Amino acid sequence: MSIYYFDAYEFGPYDSRYIQSFDLVFQNIAQRHFDVLIQGYQGQSRFLLGLYHLDPAPLPGSIAHLPTVYNHNQPFTLHIHTNLTNPYPLAMTMYAKNEGVLVATFTTNDLTVSDPL
């Protein structure tokens, strides 16, 4: 299992005060199927939960899109889990918005990768 984290908090590298909502796009860039579990937390409260199956690239099912997830400018953490031991087949793009206007784009490079189990 590969685990990724994204933390947005006040005055942090990804400042949640400027992120009212975000869109997430996941893409499988490998040649095998895998699943992605995403959980979003504000403190101990979960505000996002989803399980997505990604087909091998370049099939149409190799991309999952989560439109307009609201965090209401509050600190949040995303936990992203895959059922792969290698973390590199997942490409993620987050489009951070404030009042509907794009304010930042984050990619897989902005995620913290936990050691595979």
N, C-alpha and C positions, 0 to 999 in steps of 0.2 A: 504494500500500500504506500502511495506517495501522498504526503500531506503538505498543503500550502497554506500560508496565512497572509492576510492583509489587514493592517491596523490603521485606522484613521481616528485621530483624536485632536483636541484643541492644542494648537501651537506645535503639533508634531510635524514630521516630514510630509505627511498627508493630512492636512488640516481639515477636520470634519466641519468646522464652522462655515466652510465654503462649499460643502457638498450637501445639497438638499436631496438629491436622488442620483441614481446611476443606472446605466444599462450594462449588462454583462454579456459577452460573447465568448463562448468556449469553442475551440476547434481541435479536433483530433488530427495530428499531422503524421500519425503512424499508419501502418498497414494492418492493424488489428483492432478489433472492437474493444471498448472499455467503457466503464461507467464513471460518472462524476457525481459526487454528493456535495452539495453546498449548503452551509449553515451560516446564517448571519446573526450576530449577537450585538445587543446594546446592553452592556453590563451582563447580568445573568439572564436577561430576557431574549428569547430567540424571536427575530422578526422575519427570518427568511429560512426556508427549508425546501430543497428540491433535489431530486435524483434524476439524472439524465444519462441515457445510453447514447454513446457516440460511435457511429459506424466508421470504418476505415476511410482515410482520405483517398480520393477526392469525392466520395459519394455525398449526395445532398444531406444525408443524415449524419455527416461528420461535424456539423455545426449545430450548437444549441444557443439560442438567444433568449435572455431574460430581460424584457423591456421594463423600464421605469420602476426600479425598486426604491422606495422612499426610506430615508434615514432621518429626514427632517433636521439636517444640520447638527445632528447629535453624534458623539463618538460611536464607532462601530468596529467590529472585527468580523472578517470573513474567514471561515475554515473551509477549505476545498480539499476533498479526498478523492483519490482515484484508486482503482483496484489494480494498479500497475506498480511494480517495484522500481521502474525507471521513471523519474518525474518529467522527462523531456518531451514525450509525445503530446503534452497538453499545451496549447497556446491559448492565452486568455487576454481579452482586451476589456477594460472598464472605461466607459464614457461617463465621467463625473459631470453633473449638471447642477446649476444653481438657478432657480426660477426658470427652468427650462432651457437655459443657455449653457452650452458646453464650456466648462471651465478647465478641464484637464482630461488627459487620456493616459491611462495606466496600462501596462502590459505585464506579461508573465515575469519580466525582469524586475518588476516592482514587488513581486511576491516573495515572502520568506519561505524557503523550501526546507521542510523537516527531513531528516535522514529517513530513507525508506526502511520499513520494518522488515 
